[in-house]
Amino acid sequence: MRRWTVDEYHQLINAGVFAHDEKFELLEGWIVPKISGSPPHAVALDLTQEQLRSRLPFGWRLRIQSAITTADSEPEPDIAIVRGSARDYSSGHPEPQDIALVIEVAERSLPEDRRDKARIYARAGIAIYWIINLIDSQVEVYSDPTGDAPATAYRARAVFAPTDSVELIIAGQPIATLAVRELLP
């Protein structure tokens, strides 16, 4: 067992080391299998992208279950709101400076999304991270990342129940308010 760099991970992908039906992410240098989503996960993903797509300002787009690249990881968040057009990423995945928001839909992956993914996204300086928590029927919003600090984390966490609304913020600007119940199956 050993840790891999992002470049080495790309070389493995390009060399065809992984079968087409195998799903992996690079998390802090470790190649980790992705957890398959359940029907509620798929529904929450569809509902969330429906709510977000029409509200995005010009120059921003959704990426669904596609990789982003940080210094030591290449996670595949369920949703990422990124700057630019699809063609802007034909030679490389979005990096932290391109990303306004990452979203994970969590059921079985909830502990890892709270701990590992939050640490990775905070270290990268991604301003806002949502977890659509299917277990507790809530949206958790993490903000104010520490960046690459000794105790990498988000300093702020807010929890929104199905009766609440959550504010969509892109590049520091409030864009829309979304009803949490519209994001949950």
C-alpha positions, 0 to 999 in steps of 0.5 A: 500500500502506498499513497499516489500523487494526482499525476500518478493517478492520472497515469494509471487512468490513462494506462487503463489500469482500472476496468470501465465498470470500476469506480474510484476516487483519489482521496489524500493520496489513497485510491478509494472505491466509490460507494454506489448510490441507492434510489433515494440518492439518485432522486436527491441528486436529480432533484438538487440539479433541477433546483440549481440548474435554472438558478445559476448565473451566467458563467457558472455550470453544474458538473454531476459526479465528475472529478475535481482536482486538489493538491492531493486528491481527485474526488468526484462530488455528486455536484460541483458548481464551477466557473466557465464552460464545459470545454474549459475542462477538456484538458483538466478537471476544475481546481479549487479556484474554479469551484463555488460549491461542492455537494455530496448526497450522503446516506451510507457515506455520511461519516466519510463525507463529514470527516474525509471529504470535508477535510479535503474540500476545506484544505483546498479552500473550497468556500462552501460544501453542502451535504444533503443528508438523507439519513437525517433528512437535512442539508448541512452547509459548511463554510469558512474553510481553514485551508491548509492548516494543521487542523484542516476543517470548516469553521462554520456549520449550519443545519437546515431541516425540511421546513427550512430554506438554504441560501445558494451563494456563488462567489460570495454572492447570494443567488437564490433561496432553495426549499430544503424539502425540494432537495430531499426524496 
